[in-house]
Amino acid sequence: MALVDLNIGMILLFQIVVGILGNFSLLYHHTSLYFRGCKPRSTNLILRHLTVANSLVILSRGVPETMAALGLKHFTNYECYIPLYAHRVARGMSICSTCLLSVFQVIMIHPGNSRWVELKVKAPKYIGSSSILCWVLHMGVNMFFPIYVTGKWNNKNITKKRDLGYCSSQHRAKIADSVYAAVTSFHDSLGLGLMTLASSSVVFFLSRHKQRVQHIHRNSLSPRPSPESRATQNILVLVATFVSFFFLSSIIYVYLALFDDSSWWLVNAAVLITACFPTVSPFVLSHDPSISGLYCVCCGRNT
């Protein structure tokens, strides 16, 4: 085993342990709200879908890549098919859930007219159906991607193949690669754009609200920053991690789809970068009460 493979395997293993612990802790918290008699926030359903998607992103690509890097297993065609398909679906769902969370926040805090009030009442009813629709759409879009995937040790007769880490992919027609790259880049660009726009709107509303209640904060003796400032900081951290990691991974994935000379380090970089946001996001979300749902009506009293 090469030293560089061992290093990659250890980094992936660290991401898996930290990411799964963070996401499962967040998922356990939101699931336990029901059993404690709490009335959770509407965003809790989005967060449950997000934590499931993040966990799948980390496990579906991290575990096979770690096993292959450490020389523990050689994968068959079928064993390549399932993890890569699950990874692409979960990655898209992670982007979709994060955007859905940001858009829902904008709707709920917008100090608008009667139209916004009506939208605030209706929006929570469509959270579940919107999340399920995201799962179905990403399953359908990524159906054709793993069909061309084979295990590295099961394709000796294939002369033209592309390295995908622990698996290989047969070269497809250029038009198929171009279509897939266009769909991926459009989806990621739309998600990044919506997330940035929605989060900017939330920060703008919080800044306006902070100016209105500035006299209250001035009279307060607490040295802690205001709730608006803490919420703004958490939103900015979430947006920065989301945009930076998914923007980089999107560029790499489009490059891998269009060009045949995909190097080993580029494939591993794509795996590591894609798993960064699912690993970090639960720790960012858990520090924002307005998102994580730490405030709920529990057993008839505010907690």
C-alpha positions in Angstrom: 0.0 0.0 0.0 1.4 3.4 -1.0 1.8 6.0 1.7 -0.4 8.5 -0.2 -3.2 5.9 -0.3 -2.9 5.4 3.4 -3.1 9.1 4.0 -6.2 9.5 1.8 -7.8 6.5 3.6 -7.2 8.0 7.0 -8.6 11.4 6.0 -11.7 9.8 4.6 -12.1 7.7 7.8 -11.8 10.9 9.9 -14.5 12.6 7.8 -16.8 9.5 8.1 -16.5 9.4 11.9 -16.9 13.2 12.5 -19.7 13.6 9.9 -21.8 10.6 11.0 -21.5 11.5 14.6 -22.6 15.1 13.9 -25.5 14.2 11.6 -26.8 11.4 13.7 -26.7 13.6 16.8 -28.7 16.2 15.0 -31.1 13.6 13.6 -31.5 12.1 17.1 -32.3 15.5 18.6 -35.1 16.2 16.1 -36.5 12.7 16.3 -36.6 12.8 20.1 -38.7 15.9 20.1 -41.7 13.9 19.1 -41.2 11.4 22.0 -40.8 14.2 24.5 -44.2 15.7 23.7 -42.7 18.7 22.0 -44.2 20.7 19.1 -41.1 21.1 16.9 -40.6 23.9 14.4 -41.6 23.3 10.7 -38.0 23.4 9.7 -37.3 20.2 11.7 -38.7 18.0 8.8 -36.3 19.7 6.4 -33.4 19.1 8.8 -34.2 15.4 9.1 -34.1 15.0 5.3 -30.9 17.1 5.2 -29.2 14.9 7.9 -30.2 11.7 6.1 -28.9 13.1 2.8 -25.6 14.2 4.4 -25.1 10.8 6.0 -25.6 9.1 2.7 -23.1 11.4 1.0 -20.5 10.6 3.6 -21.2 6.8 3.7 -21.9 6.0 0.1 -18.6 7.3 -1.2 -16.5 7.6 1.9 -16.7 4.0 3.0 -15.9 2.3 -0.4 -13.1 4.8 -1.1 -11.6 4.3 2.4 -11.7 0.5 2.0 -10.2 0.7 -1.5 -7.5 3.2 -0.3 -6.5 0.9 2.6 -6.5 -2.2 0.3 -9.3 -3.9 2.2 -11.6 -4.8 -0.7 -11.9 -5.1 -4.5 -15.4 -4.1 -5.8 -17.6 -5.9 -8.3 -19.8 -4.2 -10.9 -22.9 -4.4 -8.6 -21.0 -3.1 -5.6 -19.9 -0.1 -7.7 -23.3 0.6 -9.0 -25.2 1.1 -5.7 -22.8 3.4 -3.8 -22.1 5.8 -6.7 -25.8 6.1 -7.5 -26.7 6.7 -3.8 -23.9 9.3 -3.6 -25.1 11.3 -6.6 -28.7 11.2 -5.3 -27.7 12.2 -1.8 -25.4 15.0 -3.0 -28.3 16.5 -5.0 -30.7 16.1 -2.1 -28.2 17.8 0.3 -28.2 20.8 -2.0 -32.0 20.8 -2.4 -32.7 20.5 1.3 -30.3 23.3 2.2 -31.9 25.6 -0.4 -35.4 24.6 0.8 -34.4 25.4 4.3 -33.1 28.9 3.3 -36.2 29.7 1.2 -38.5 28.6 4.0 -36.7 30.9 6.4 -37.2 33.8 4.0 -40.9 33.1 3.8 -41.3 32.8 7.6 -39.4 36.0 8.6 -40.5 38.2 5.7 -42.4 41.2 7.2 -44.6 41.5 4.2 -48.2 42.2 3.4 -51.3 39.9 3.4 -49.9 37.8 0.6 -46.8 36.9 2.7 -49.1 36.1 5.7 -51.1 33.7 3.5 -47.9 32.1 2.2 -46.5 31.7 5.8 -49.6 29.7 6.7 -49.5 27.5 3.6 -45.7 27.0 3.4 -45.4 24.4 6.3 -48.0 22.2 4.7 -45.8 21.7 1.5 -42.5 21.0 3.3 -43.0 17.2 3.3 -44.2 16.9 -0.3 -41.4 19.3 -1.5 -38.8 17.1 0.2 -40.2 13.9 -1.3 -40.3 15.5 -4.7 -36.6 16.4 -4.4 -35.8 12.8 -3.7 -37.8 11.5 -6.6 -36.3 14.1 -9.1 -32.7 13.3 -8.1 -33.4 9.5 -8.3 -34.7 10.0 -11.8 -32.0 12.4 -13.1 -29.2 10.1 -11.9 -30.7 6.9 -13.1 -28.5 6.7 -16.2 -25.2 7.7 -14.5 -24.2 4.4 -12.8 -25.2 2.2 -15.8 -21.7 2.6 -17.2 -19.8 1.9 -14.0 -17.8 -1.3 -13.6 -15.4 -2.6 -11.0 -11.7 -2.0 -11.7 -10.9 -5.7 -11.6 -13.9 -6.8 -13.7 -13.3 -4.8 -16.9 -10.0 -6.1 -18.2 -11.4 -6.4 -21.7 -12.5 -2.7 -21.8 -9.7 -0.6 -23.3 -11.4 2.8 -22.9 -12.3 3.4 -19.3 -12.2 6.3 -16.9 -10.9 6.1 -13.4 -13.5 7.0 -10.7 -11.5 5.9 -7.6 -12.5 2.4 -6.5 -14.4 1.9 -9.8 -14.1 2.6 -13.4 -16.5 3.9 -16.0 -16.7 3.1 -19.7 -16.3 6.0 -22.1 -19.7 7.1 -23.4 -20.7 9.2 -26.4 -19.6 12.8 -26.1 -23.1 14.0 -26.3 -24.1 11.9 -23.3 -21.2 13.4 -21.3 -22.1 16.9 -22.4 -25.8 16.5 -21.4 -24.9 15.1 -18.0 -22.4 17.9 -17.4 -25.0 20.5 -18.4 -27.6 19.0 -16.1 -25.2 18.8 -13.2 -23.9 22.4 -13.7 -27.4 23.8 -14.1 -28.7 22.0 -11.0 -25.7 23.1 -8.8 -25.8 26.7 -10.1 -29.5 26.9 -9.4 -29.0 25.5 -5.9 -26.1 27.8 -5.1 -27.9 30.8 -6.5 -31.1 30.2 -4.5 -29.1 29.5 -1.4 -27.2 32.8 -1.7 -30.2 34.9 -2.6 -32.4 33.5 0.2 -29.6 33.8 2.8 -28.9 37.4 1.7 -32.6 38.2 2.1 -32.6 36.7 5.6 -29.5 38.7 6.6 -31.1 41.9 5.2 -34.3 41.3 7.2 -32.3 40.6 10.4 -30.2 43.8 9.9 -33.4 45.9 9.6 -34.9 44.3 12.7 -31.7 44.9 14.6 -31.9 48.6 13.7 -35.5 48.8 14.9 -34.7 47.3 18.3 -31.3 48.9 18.8 -32.5 50.9 21.8 -33.5 47.7 23.6 -30.0 46.2 23.0 -28.4 49.5 24.2 -30.3 49.3 27.5 -29.4 45.7 28.0 -26.5 45.0 30.4 -25.6 41.6 28.8 -22.2 41.6 27.1 -23.4 38.9 24.7 -24.1 39.8 21.1 -27.7 40.3 20.1 -29.8 37.4 18.7 -29.9 39.1 15.3 -26.0 39.2 15.3 -25.7 35.6 16.3 -28.2 34.5 13.7 -26.5 36.5 11.0 -23.1 35.0 11.8 -24.5 31.5 11.7 -26.2 32.1 8.4 -23.0 33.6 6.9 -20.9 30.6 8.0 -23.5 28.2 6.6 -23.6 30.0 3.2 -19.8 30.3 3.0 -19.3 26.5 3.6 -22.1 25.6 1.4 -21.1 27.7 -1.6 -17.4 27.2 -1.4 -17.5 23.3 -1.1 -20.3 22.6 -3.5 -18.9 25.2 -6.0 -15.5 23.4 -6.1 -17.0 20.0 -6.2 -19.4 21.0 -9.0 -16.4 22.3 -11.1 -14.5 19.0 -10.6 -17.5 16.8 -11.4 -18.2 18.7 -14.6 -14.5 18.4 -15.6 -14.5 14.7 -14.9 -17.7 14.3 -17.0 -16.3 16.2 -20.0 -12.6 15.2 -20.1 -11.1 11.7 -20.3 -7.8 12.5 -18.6 -9.1 12.5 -15.1 -6.2 12.1 -12.7 -6.1 10.1 -9.5 -5.7 13.2 -7.3 -8.6 15.0 -8.9 -11.0 12.1 -8.2 -9.9 11.9 -4.6 -10.2 15.7 -4.3 -13.8 15.5 -5.5 -14.6 12.9 -2.9 -13.0 14.9 0.0 -14.5 18.2 -1.0 -18.0 16.9 -1.6 -18.0 15.3 1.9 -16.8 18.6 3.6 -20.2 20.3 3.8 -22.2 17.3 5.0 -19.5 16.8 7.7 -19.4 20.5 8.8 -23.1 21.5 8.4 -24.6 19.7 11.5 -22.2 21.6 13.8 -23.1 24.9 12.2 -26.9 24.2 12.3 -26.8 23.0 15.9 -25.5 26.4 17.0 -28.4 28.3 15.4 -31.6 27.9 17.6 -33.7 29.6 14.8 -32.7 26.8 12.5 -32.1 23.8 14.6 -35.4 24.0 16.5 -34.0 24.1 19.9 -36.9 26.3 20.9 -40.1 24.4 20.9 -43.3 24.1 22.9 -42.7 21.1 25.1 -45.2 19.6 27.5 -47.2 22.8 27.6 -44.3 25.1 28.4 -41.5 27.0 26.6 -38.1 25.3 26.8 
